[in-house]
Amino acid sequence: MEQMVITPLLHIAIILPLLLIFMKERTRENYLRVLGIVVCYFIYNAVLTVQFQFDCLNIIHGNWNWDGKIYGIVCGVAMYFLFRRQFADNNFFTLRQDKAGLKSALKVVIAIMCVSLLGGVVNDKEFNLETLLFQLSMPGIDEEIMYRGVMLGLMCSTLRVGGAAWRSPAIIINAILFGLVHALSFSDGALQINAMNFVWTGIVGYGFGYITIKTRSIVIPMLTHNLYNFTLNLLAMI
């Protein structure tokens, strides 16, 4: 219950003031978009752990949260259809790539893969085939649909434009949220914080957001995300 309620509350408490500060116009529509971000985030977090509350939903029984990620993908798609009219001008659910931004996006892809190589070198793990299969498939699909597809779309439609893409408040706040997800939690009655994870995943999340904005699609971020996770874990196992 702490992971389903208290942890997402902490994350929202941190990013909500930022969303309000950088809101481009104080309109009813933008407030509803901010509410949509909050609602999406809470539902998504609940769905990721729902199988731990109801055994009938725990089907795969793997060492990784396969069930939660599959439910997360379904949730992300549902949230897209529910809120897509709220971010129609920033709908990144497309195979079409913006050629004008493709070159700079690919440079960031290379930078992210360099970070992955570094992470693989400094970590040490035992070989585990399930880990490799999971990292090559689930996180990139599940997280990119929700964070860069739905929530970044809502943020881009709500927040001020920062001029150059790299200064976009939407990308920065999205990256902060992504870092918090991987670094800040409330568990067993105590606050758990991992500053290194926050910085590391925040930077990578910023890269995924930048690629999304430049290509106007979540396809390359999705592929890059899975390849990043797979490469990092494979190198750590070798």
C-alpha positions as CSV (number, residue, x, y, z in Angstrom):
1,M,0.0,0.0,0.0
2,E,2.9,2.4,0.7
3,Q,4.2,1.9,-2.9
4,M,0.7,2.4,-4.3
5,V,-0.2,5.6,-2.3
6,I,2.6,7.2,-0.3
7,T,5.4,6.9,-2.8
8,P,3.5,8.4,-5.8
9,L,2.2,11.1,-3.4
10,L,5.8,12.1,-2.7
11,H,6.6,12.3,-6.4
12,I,3.6,14.4,-7.2
13,A,4.3,16.7,-4.2
14,I,7.6,17.5,-5.8
15,I,6.6,18.0,-9.4
16,L,3.2,19.6,-9.0
17,P,4.6,23.0,-7.9
18,L,6.8,22.9,-11.0
19,L,3.9,22.1,-13.3
20,L,2.0,25.1,-11.8
21,I,5.0,27.5,-12.0
22,F,5.7,26.7,-15.6
23,M,2.1,26.5,-16.8
24,K,1.8,28.7,-19.9
25,E,-1.7,30.0,-19.3
26,R,-3.9,29.8,-16.2
27,T,-6.8,28.3,-18.0
28,R,-9.3,25.6,-17.0
29,E,-8.1,23.4,-19.8
30,N,-4.5,23.5,-18.5
31,Y,-5.5,22.8,-15.0
32,L,-7.4,19.8,-16.2
33,R,-4.3,18.7,-18.1
34,V,-2.3,18.9,-14.8
35,L,-5.0,16.9,-13.1
36,G,-4.8,14.4,-15.9
37,I,-1.0,14.0,-15.3
38,V,-1.7,13.4,-11.6
39,V,-4.5,10.9,-12.3
40,C,-2.5,9.0,-14.9
41,Y,0.5,8.8,-12.6
42,F,-1.5,7.4,-9.7
43,I,-3.4,4.9,-11.8
44,Y,-0.3,3.8,-13.5
45,N,1.6,3.2,-10.2
46,A,-1.4,1.3,-8.8
47,V,-1.5,-0.9,-11.9
48,L,2.2,-1.8,-11.7
49,T,1.7,-3.4,-8.4
50,V,-1.9,-4.6,-8.5
51,Q,-0.8,-8.3,-8.9
52,F,0.8,-8.1,-5.5
53,Q,-2.5,-7.2,-4.0
54,F,-4.6,-9.8,-5.9
55,D,-3.0,-13.2,-6.5
56,C,-5.3,-14.0,-9.4
57,L,-3.5,-11.3,-11.4
58,N,-0.1,-12.7,-10.7
59,I,0.2,-15.0,-13.7
60,I,3.8,-15.2,-14.9
61,H,5.5,-15.6,-11.5
62,G,8.9,-14.5,-12.8
63,N,11.7,-12.9,-10.8
64,W,10.9,-9.6,-12.6
65,N,7.6,-7.8,-12.6
66,W,6.4,-9.1,-16.0
67,D,2.7,-8.9,-15.0
68,G,3.0,-5.4,-13.7
69,K,4.7,-4.2,-16.8
70,I,2.1,-5.8,-19.1
71,Y,-0.7,-4.2,-17.1
72,G,1.3,-1.0,-17.3
73,I,1.3,-1.1,-21.1
74,V,-2.4,-1.7,-21.1
75,C,-2.9,1.2,-18.7
76,G,-0.7,3.5,-20.8
77,V,-2.7,2.7,-24.0
78,A,-6.0,3.2,-22.1
79,M,-4.7,6.6,-20.7
80,Y,-3.8,7.6,-24.3
81,F,-7.3,7.0,-25.6
82,L,-8.7,8.7,-22.5
83,F,-6.6,11.9,-22.7
84,R,-5.4,12.1,-26.3
85,R,-7.7,15.1,-27.0
86,Q,-5.9,17.0,-24.3
87,F,-2.6,16.7,-26.1
88,A,-3.6,16.5,-29.7
89,D,-0.9,19.0,-30.8
90,N,1.7,16.8,-29.0
91,N,0.6,13.4,-29.9
92,F,3.8,11.3,-30.1
93,F,2.0,8.0,-30.8
94,T,3.1,7.8,-34.4
95,L,5.6,5.8,-36.5
96,R,6.4,8.9,-38.6
97,Q,9.6,10.7,-37.6
98,D,10.3,14.4,-37.9
99,K,13.2,14.4,-40.2
100,A,14.3,17.9,-39.2
101,G,15.0,16.8,-35.7
102,L,16.3,13.3,-36.5
103,K,20.0,14.1,-36.7
104,S,20.2,15.8,-33.3
105,A,18.0,13.0,-31.8
106,L,20.4,10.3,-33.1
107,K,23.3,12.2,-31.4
108,V,21.5,11.9,-28.1
109,V,20.8,8.2,-28.8
110,I,24.6,7.7,-29.1
111,A,25.2,9.6,-25.9
112,I,22.7,7.5,-24.1
113,M,24.3,4.3,-25.3
114,C,27.7,5.6,-24.1
115,V,26.1,6.1,-20.7
116,S,24.8,2.5,-20.9
117,L,28.3,1.2,-21.7
118,L,29.7,3.1,-18.7
119,G,27.0,1.7,-16.5
120,G,27.7,-1.8,-17.7
121,V,31.5,-1.4,-17.0
122,V,31.1,-0.1,-13.4
123,N,28.5,-2.7,-12.4
124,D,28.9,-6.4,-11.8
125,K,26.1,-8.9,-12.1
126,E,25.7,-12.7,-12.4
127,F,24.4,-13.9,-15.8
128,N,20.6,-14.2,-15.8
129,L,18.7,-14.8,-19.1
130,E,15.4,-13.7,-17.6
131,T,16.9,-10.3,-16.7
132,L,18.2,-9.8,-20.2
133,L,14.9,-10.8,-21.8
134,F,12.9,-8.5,-19.5
135,Q,15.2,-5.5,-20.0
136,L,15.1,-6.0,-23.7
137,S,11.4,-5.9,-23.9
138,M,9.2,-4.6,-21.0
139,P,10.6,-1.3,-19.5
140,G,11.1,0.5,-22.8
141,I,7.6,-0.2,-24.1
142,D,5.8,0.3,-20.7
143,E,7.6,3.4,-19.5
144,E,7.9,5.2,-22.9
145,I,4.2,4.8,-23.5
146,M,3.3,6.4,-20.2
147,Y,6.2,8.9,-19.4
148,R,7.1,10.1,-22.9
149,G,3.8,9.3,-24.7
150,V,1.0,10.3,-22.4
151,M,2.6,12.4,-19.6
152,L,5.1,14.3,-21.8
153,G,2.4,14.9,-24.3
154,L,0.2,16.5,-21.6
155,M,3.2,18.4,-20.2
156,C,4.1,19.9,-23.6
157,S,0.5,21.0,-24.1
158,T,0.4,22.6,-20.6
159,L,3.8,24.2,-20.0
160,R,5.6,27.1,-21.5
161,V,7.8,26.5,-24.5
162,G,11.4,26.9,-23.4
163,G,12.8,28.1,-26.7
164,A,15.3,25.5,-27.8
165,A,14.1,21.9,-27.1
166,W,16.9,21.2,-24.6
167,R,15.5,24.0,-22.3
168,S,11.9,22.7,-22.5
169,P,10.3,22.7,-19.0
170,A,8.2,19.7,-20.1
171,I,11.4,17.6,-20.8
172,I,13.1,18.8,-17.6
173,I,10.1,18.1,-15.3
174,N,9.4,14.8,-17.0
175,A,13.1,13.8,-16.4
176,I,12.8,14.8,-12.7
177,L,9.7,12.6,-12.4
178,F,11.5,9.8,-14.1
179,G,14.5,10.1,-11.8
180,L,12.2,10.2,-8.7
181,V,10.5,7.0,-9.8
182,H,13.8,5.2,-9.7
183,A,15.3,6.8,-6.6
184,L,12.7,8.0,-4.1
185,S,10.3,5.7,-2.3
186,F,8.6,5.1,1.0
187,S,8.9,1.5,2.2
188,D,8.7,-0.2,5.6
189,G,7.9,3.0,7.3
190,A,11.0,4.8,6.1
191,L,12.0,7.1,3.2
192,Q,14.4,5.5,0.8
193,I,16.5,7.9,-1.3
194,N,19.3,7.0,-3.8
195,A,20.8,10.2,-5.1
196,M,23.0,8.4,-7.7
197,N,20.0,6.7,-9.2
198,F,18.1,10.0,-9.3
199,V,20.9,11.7,-11.2
200,W,21.6,8.7,-13.5
201,T,18.0,7.9,-14.5
202,G,17.1,11.6,-14.6
203,I,19.8,12.3,-17.2
204,V,18.8,9.3,-19.2
205,G,15.1,10.2,-18.9
206,Y,16.0,13.7,-20.1
207,G,17.6,12.2,-23.2
208,F,14.5,10.1,-23.9
209,G,12.3,13.2,-23.6
210,Y,14.6,15.2,-25.9
211,I,14.5,12.5,-28.6
212,T,10.7,12.4,-28.3
213,I,10.4,16.1,-28.8
214,K,12.8,16.2,-31.7
215,T,11.4,13.2,-33.6
216,R,7.8,13.9,-32.5
217,S,7.5,10.1,-31.8
218,I,8.1,7.6,-29.0
219,V,9.4,4.9,-31.4
220,I,13.1,5.8,-31.2
221,P,13.0,6.4,-27.4
222,M,11.3,3.1,-26.9
223,L,13.9,1.2,-28.9
224,T,16.7,3.1,-27.3
225,H,15.4,2.6,-23.8
226,N,15.2,-1.2,-24.2
227,L,18.7,-1.3,-25.9
228,Y,20.1,0.8,-23.1
229,N,18.8,-1.5,-20.4
230,F,19.9,-4.6,-22.3
231,T,23.4,-3.4,-23.0
232,L,24.0,-2.2,-19.5
233,N,22.9,-5.5,-18.0
234,L,24.7,-7.6,-20.5
235,L,28.0,-5.8,-20.0
236,A,27.6,-6.0,-16.3
237,M,27.2,-9.8,-16.6
238,I,30.1,-10.4,-18.8
